[in-house]
Structure formats: structure tokens, C-alpha cells
């Protein structure tokens, strides 16, 4: 099981994610992505679904037309872990090259 990030390790991990923010009322991070249209948003989500399945770590997300809002937290650990940070990085990478 992944270990919850705390202290300096948590701060360092969060510092690497410039477009993510801590979620109010939860030990989680959130980011909103915007795409040119629904097809681009859905194609990105499909690619992320493959990554998430490989990691066995699945996001909470909400899609309306060209927008996708993502929240990451590791439920088994009760909060933010390295799995969330890695999935956030992968999401950002795939968003940048779409």
C-alpha cells in the first residue's frame, strides 16, 4: 500500500506540480483542464484511463464538454501519496503533448 505524504516530502512533491492545488476539506489535489472541444477532452481522458489502469490508481474526474476537473487522493492511504503525484505528472505530460 502507498504511504501518505507528509512533511517535507509532501511539500517537495506539491512544489513540482504548478497547476495543481490542494483540495479544500480533503487530503487531495485538484486541477481543471480545458481543451478545444469535447473530442480532445475525451481522447485525453481515454489515454489517461490507460495510464491509470497500468498504475492501478484511478482518478476522480468530472467532464463537461471541453472541461475536465480531476481530483487525486489515495483512498487506501487516507490521503495524498506518491501515486497521486505520479498520476498528476503523467496527466500534465499528456496534456502538454496532445
N, C-alpha and C positions, 0 to 999 in steps of 0.2 A: 504494500500500500504506500502511496505517496505521502510524504510528510508535509505538514502545513508550514509555510514560510513565515518566519518571524524575524524580528530584529533587523540587523544589518543585512542579512541575506534577502529579506523581503524588500528593504529599501533599495538595494542594488538591482534586484530584478525589476522592480517597478520603474526605476530610472531609465532602463533600457527601452521602455515602451512609451514613446512620446505621445501617442494619440489615444491611449487608454486612460481611464480614470477609475478610481476606487468607487464602488457602488455604495450608495447610502444605505445604511441599515443592514448590510451584509458583508461578509468577508469574501468579496468578489471584485472583479474588474469588468468594465463595460466599455464598449466602443460602438459608434454608429458609422456605418459605411454608406456611401451614396454612389450610385452607378448611373450611367447614361440612360439605361432603360431596364425593364423587367428581365429581359433575356440575359443581359450582362450580370445582373444580380443573381439570377437563378443559376447560371453557369458557374459563377464563383462559389455559390453555396454547394453545388454538386461536387466541385473539386475539393472543397473543404470537408465535405462529408466523407470522401475517400481518405483524406489525411486523418480525420478524427477516428474513423474506423480502424485504420492501421495503428493508431495510438491507443485505441480502446478508451478514448476520452472524448466525450461528446458535449458540444456547446448547447447552451440555451440560446435560442435566437428567434427573432421575430422579423418577418419580411412583409412589407407593403410596397408594391410596385418596384421602385428603384432603390429602396432603402432597406438595409439590414441592420438590426440592432442586436449585438451579441453580448452576452454575459457569461463569464467564465468563473467557475469555482469547482473545487473537487469535493463533492458531497461526502464521499467516504472519509475524507480527512477533516471535514468540517470547515473548510475554507480554502484559501489560495495556496496552491502548490506549484512546484516546478512544471508539472504537466500543463497547468493553465498558462504559464509564461511561455512555454514552448509552443502551445497551440496558438497563442496570440501572435507570436513571431511568424509562424507559418501562415496565418491569415494575412498578416501585413505583407509578407513576401508575395503571396499570390495576388493580393490586391494591387500591389505595385507593378506587377508584370502582366496584368490582364489585358 
